Amino acid sequence: MAMGVPSSSSAAAAATAITAISLALTFPWLFAASNADSPPAPPYANHTVVWFFDSASNSSAVNYSTWASSQNFFLGDFLIFDTDSNNTVIQTFNATTYALCDFSDDNGNDTTFYYDGSGEPTVNLTVAVPLTEEGTNYFFSAADGGVECLQGMRFEITVSHGRGLPPSLNQPPPPPYVDLAPPPPPDIAVNPTTGGGGKAGRQAPLAHALLLLLFGGFVF
């Protein structure tokens, strides 16, 4: 079988690839410099969430899904919920919990209450939530038995790595609490009560002398 002759374009492509490999091995700093020219990760940011439910229209005050899709979120950022004490702020990583607006069957550690909406009287407040998990994060309100969530008071975001967690958020979790039993009382060494007996023994001759003085004149 006759062997085909490589085309001039194939030969040129092969020569270019060989040249690139040779340059990478001979001058590695050229490629390192090109990587260093990539833009740095954005700085940490706070994202304000106006977190209210409009009872008159029975809907959320803001289309939170539209708002979330317009933002870029990174590890170390904060969500700042501008809300009041009637609303709840819940974060979860459980897609089922989010879809049902119900955390009652969430038996793991996927859901965190940042505010439970139990404040009385109604006051304005700010709830800060750090973004510490890369990937999909869900947020919703469980007020009114989850009705507010079902009516739009929820959103999901995708958190990218960015700069990674800052030192203030990159701390190991505290060790689990262990209820330790109180230590037993220390052993107390009890010495024999020789002090009292010795004292009584030393007083005995004196007692005998007094008896002799008292009754000595009556002895014939």
C-alpha positions as MATLAB code, in Angstrom:
seq = 'MAMGVPSSSSAAAAATAITAISLALTFPWLFAASNADSPPAPPYANHTVVWFFDSASNSSAVNYSTWASSQNFFLGDFLIFDTDSNNTVIQTFNATTYALCDFSDDNGNDTTFYYDGSGEPTVNLTVAVPLTEEGTNYFFSAADGGVECLQGMRFEITVSHGRGLPPSLNQPPPPPYVDLAPPPPPDIAVNPTTGGGGKAGRQAPLAHALLLLLFGGFVF';
ca = [
       0.000    0.000    0.000;
       1.367    3.360   -0.969;
       1.913    5.801    1.922;
       0.332    9.243    1.562;
       2.521   12.320    1.585;
       1.652   14.846    4.344;
       0.253   18.100    3.014;
       2.163   21.327    3.455;
      -0.471   22.641    5.917;
      -0.119   19.560    8.156;
       3.640   19.867    8.137;
       3.413   23.549    9.047;
       1.041   22.832   11.950;
       3.365   20.135   13.277;
       6.334   22.477   13.046;
       4.416   25.180   14.935;
       3.495   22.755   17.724;
       7.114   21.596   18.059;
       8.291   25.201   18.205;
       5.760   26.055   20.941;
       6.844   23.067   23.039;
      10.498   23.998   22.617;
       9.823   27.577   23.710;
       7.857   26.398   26.750;
      10.742   24.168   27.839;
      13.453   26.728   27.115;
      11.735   29.929   28.287;
       9.081   28.904   30.867;
       8.895   32.449   32.269;
       7.312   33.648   29.050;
       4.246   31.506   29.710;
       4.234   32.316   33.430;
       4.139   36.003   32.567;
       1.160   35.516   30.279;
      -0.746   33.774   33.071;
       0.151   36.569   35.481;
      -1.481   39.051   33.115;
      -4.937   37.536   33.751;
      -7.227   39.910   35.679;
      -7.281   39.431   39.467;
     -10.340   38.143   41.242;
     -12.797   40.903   42.178;
     -12.697   42.321   45.711;
     -15.117   41.131   48.360;
     -18.520   42.795   48.101;
     -21.738   43.306   50.040;
     -24.999   42.647   48.179;
     -28.028   44.402   49.675;
     -31.300   42.449   49.571;
     -34.469   44.463   50.251;
     -36.333   41.631   51.983;
     -40.054   42.408   52.332;
     -43.398   40.843   51.472;
     -46.255   42.951   50.100;
     -49.353   41.610   51.826;
     -51.623   43.851   49.728;
     -50.561   42.208   46.466;
     -49.726   38.881   48.149;
     -46.318   38.819   46.498;
     -42.718   39.629   47.264;
     -41.745   43.284   47.133;
     -38.968   42.484   44.623;
     -38.482   39.845   41.946;
     -35.584   38.228   43.758;
     -34.766   35.728   41.023;
     -34.298   38.555   38.516;
     -32.155   40.471   40.989;
     -29.975   37.437   41.764;
     -29.381   36.706   38.076;
     -27.931   40.206   37.640;
     -25.293   39.766   40.363;
     -21.963   37.957   40.613;
     -21.325   36.237   43.923;
     -17.996   35.027   45.309;
     -16.728   33.366   48.458;
     -16.283   35.950   51.198;
     -19.072   38.212   49.944;
     -22.003   39.089   52.211;
     -25.720   39.263   51.577;
     -27.112   42.170   53.602;
     -30.838   41.618   54.168;
     -32.616   44.925   54.739;
     -35.793   43.694   56.420;
     -37.880   43.858   59.602;
     -38.735   41.568   62.485;
     -41.801   40.121   60.709;
     -39.680   38.292   58.138;
     -37.445   35.246   58.321;
     -34.071   34.760   56.648;
     -33.178   31.143   55.916;
     -30.248   29.737   53.940;
     -30.200   26.153   52.711;
     -28.148   23.913   50.447;
     -30.994   21.409   50.153;
     -32.815   21.773   46.825;
     -35.881   19.891   48.099;
     -36.206   22.121   51.149;
     -36.022   25.148   48.871;
     -38.524   23.800   46.340;
     -41.075   22.950   49.048;
     -40.450   26.110   51.099;
     -40.463   23.721   54.035;
     -37.551   22.803   56.291;
     -39.455   20.372   58.542;
     -38.049   17.288   56.762;
     -34.507   18.643   56.572;
     -32.797   16.425   59.128;
     -29.243   17.325   58.153;
     -27.080   20.384   58.611;
     -28.080   21.950   55.285;
     -30.289   24.735   56.619;
     -29.441   27.765   58.754;
     -31.840   30.251   60.349;
     -30.308   33.704   60.337;
     -33.480   35.287   61.661;
     -36.693   33.546   62.665;
     -39.081   36.507   62.446;
     -40.169   36.336   66.070;
     -39.337   39.903   67.059;
     -42.038   41.967   68.759;
     -42.848   44.749   68.237;
     -42.044   45.152   64.562;
     -38.711   46.895   64.079;
     -36.422   47.388   61.111;
     -33.275   45.315   61.175;
     -30.307   44.216   59.083;
     -29.237   40.578   58.758;
     -25.763   39.853   57.380;
     -25.152   36.435   55.800;
     -21.601   35.472   54.736;
     -21.163   33.361   51.604;
     -18.885   30.541   52.735;
     -19.901   27.660   50.449;
     -19.015   27.493   46.769;
     -21.780   26.413   44.396;
     -25.553   26.769   44.679;
     -26.964   28.562   47.733;
     -30.704   28.926   48.371;
     -32.458   31.611   50.411;
     -36.115   31.880   51.385;
     -38.603   33.112   53.962;
     -40.611   30.622   56.013;
     -43.020   33.237   57.370;
     -46.747   32.499   57.269;
     -46.108   28.772   57.012;
     -44.080   29.108   53.817;
     -46.756   31.042   51.914;
     -44.461   34.029   51.389;
     -41.799   31.744   49.930;
     -44.289   30.145   47.547;
     -45.354   33.640   46.457;
     -41.847   34.629   45.389;
     -39.911   35.448   48.538;
     -36.976   33.206   47.660;
     -33.997   33.053   45.311;
     -30.977   30.953   44.494;
     -27.455   32.062   43.658;
     -24.251   30.469   42.399;
     -21.171   31.325   44.441;
     -17.823   31.240   42.609;
     -14.398   30.852   44.198;
     -13.045   34.348   43.505;
     -10.366   35.171   46.083;
     -11.480   32.370   48.367;
     -12.515   32.891   51.953;
     -10.788   35.669   53.905;
      -9.034   34.639   57.143;
     -11.918   35.981   59.223;
     -14.296   33.435   57.639;
     -11.809   30.628   57.032;
     -11.727   29.273   60.569;
     -12.174   25.624   61.569;
     -15.500   24.926   63.239;
     -15.419   24.708   67.032;
     -15.217   21.201   68.512;
     -18.558   19.629   69.418;
     -19.770   20.386   72.911;
     -19.270   17.549   75.363;
     -21.036   17.632   78.717;
     -18.316   16.449   81.060;
     -19.224   14.916   84.422;
     -17.765   16.771   87.421;
     -14.496   15.244   88.637;
     -14.638   13.133   91.809;
     -13.606   14.873   95.030;
      -9.913   14.527   95.875;
      -8.898   11.801   98.299;
      -8.255   13.172  101.794;
      -5.795   11.193  103.899;
      -7.112   10.773  107.468;
      -4.425   10.243  110.142;
      -5.223    8.352  113.369;
      -6.306   10.683  116.154;
      -3.172   10.158  118.186;
      -3.093   13.771  119.218;
      -6.107   13.486  121.524;
      -4.985   10.187  123.015;
      -1.470   11.444  123.605;
      -2.756   14.527  125.337;
      -4.970   12.478  127.629;
      -2.070   10.162  128.411;
       0.180   13.041  129.385;
      -2.474   14.420  131.744;
      -2.926   11.114  133.620;
       0.119   11.437  136.018;
      -1.011   14.943  136.997;
      -4.451   13.629  137.919;
      -2.929   10.920  140.103;
      -0.772   13.492  141.916;
      -3.798   15.640  142.699;
      -5.635   12.647  144.140;
      -2.703   11.847  146.385;
      -2.568   15.425  147.641;
      -6.286   15.470  148.364;
      -6.531   12.110  150.048;
      -2.981   11.612  151.236;
      -3.784   12.875  154.736;
      -6.484   10.232  155.130;
      -4.144    7.340  154.485;
      -2.909    5.759  157.785;
];
